[in-house]
Amino acid sequence: MRVKAWWAVVGVGLVGCGGVEPETVGEPRLSEAPVQAQACAPGVAVKVKDVIAPGTPLPPPWRPSPYGLSVFQGTLYFATDVVGGQSTLWKSDGTTAGTVPVKEFPDEGTTGYRALSGFTAVGSQLFFSVGDAVLGRELWVTDGTAAGTRPVVDLTPGPASTQFAGPAQVGGALGFFRIVPVAPSGSRLELWRSDGTAAGTVRTVDLGTQSSLVGNVMLAGGQRLFFLQDAVNGTRLWRSDGTAAGTSVIKALDAGEPLLSDVRATTGGIVFALRDGGDTEIWKSDGTAAGTVRLETFGHVSSLLGVLGSHVYVSYVSYGTTEDRLRLARVSLSGGGKTTVTTLPNPFAGQPGAQPYLQVATTAGSKLYLSVAIGSPGPAPRLVELWVTDGTAAGTLRLSTGLSTSDENWSPLFNTGSGTLLFGSRSPNDGQEPWVTDGTVANTGRVADIGPEGGSSPQSFTRLGDRIFFVANGGPPGNALWAMPASVTCPALAPEAR
């Protein structure tokens, strides 16, 4: 069995045939912000705690710590790694004194990392996996105490590790996929469930040695929706309620193995995109065969953006016509009716490598936000902009041109749940810092100037109650846990500062 990545990679590519949609509705707006002396006043974002002691050997920049911010029973949990294989599981009530270690995983004296991952809350237990020299990487559980943090079961006995995918709460238990090596070079895909005990961790379905798990595993209507591919059966959508009897094929989607480029949750189900050659098919599913339908086909390699109201939105790049520019289009969720909404400008069109591409897209409130990069001859983009749209050309607006141009770390886009979006951006006088927007230029501003030099590189935004926690670097000893109100709003900086 070929094991494919179960996360989606968003991108764009060359235009295929049949790519002419109905006419563009209009052009986006490029208005500038009103002049403001500053963004949010100091103190809106506060440091909760430095969780890595001064002088501790830090992990490299591509392994930031703390990480894995997760909410469990009204408390924030996260992990830290340091050089040598020492890791710590933490919990926080949002105060300095209440941010404390739950369990320390001792230094293994290696150059590797234990890397706690897959945090999934199920009832009164928080599941995760962690690497161990004796057990390998296996399933663990915690109740929030040191004594209650323990391995569940050594599924792959000895120091060999178990390969997990797609953990989620299903039917009051933890459901997950296990990928088991099969000699000489294959593997078998299995569906498991666990109640947090060795006896209660059981295989529910053997999915065989042919199928590959592709795309995101989604929850909809109390069941898991997932995609399997193989050369014999093609591409199929499955569902599972965590039991053998409740696991079955919903529908065969394609006789081949097209790229499942993206999967998004929507009210009552999911939407997803299948790329086959130069075409992209947009689908929706409510978890039933009758409710799984192809909405439209684009004659382009297109990226799924998300759903607003009664439409699903996509982006694609038109190459070789007039100029390299990213187009936004929509399709009715009732089927058909594809329309190009607008075309975003590209100030570098015609220059070497200056093709636009989508990095990230998400919804917040009643708007859709997307970070759009303009390529360069090297691996890093020359410019990354934040755009917002309400689904119309008049309501499509550029909000920032200061998103990260790193080829390794993109600026995060986070829906606060309060009708606003948090993102990472910079101005000429600082590096990457947390910014917030409600989709208007007047209320797109910097939340805090945290980093003394080069910015704080905010990441891992996580909401708990009326606060949002995140990780940022405010200077030595390095990354720390920070917090801000979930309802934070800030006025815009001056136009030249954006």
Protein Blocks (a to p, Z undefined) as FASTA:
>chain_A
ZZddfbdcdddddddehiaccddfbdcdfbdcdddfbdcdehkaccfbdcbdghiacddf
klgcdehiaceehiacdddddehiiacddddehiaklpccfbdcddehiabdfkighiac
ehjbccdddddfklopaddddehiaklgccfbdfbgcjbdcddehiaceehiacdddddd
ddfkbccddddddehiaklpccfbdgbjkbccedjdddeehiacdddddfklopadddde
hiaklgccfbdfbfblcddfbdcddehiacddddehjbccddddehiaklpccfbdcfbd
cddfbdehjbccdddddehilbccdddddddfkggjiacfbdcddfkgoiahiaccdfbd
cdehjbdcdddddddfblbdfbdcddddehiaklgccfbfkbcfbfkbccddddehnopa
cdddddfkbccdddddehiaklgccfbdfblggpjoighiacehjbccddddebjfbjcd
ddddfkbccddddfklZZ
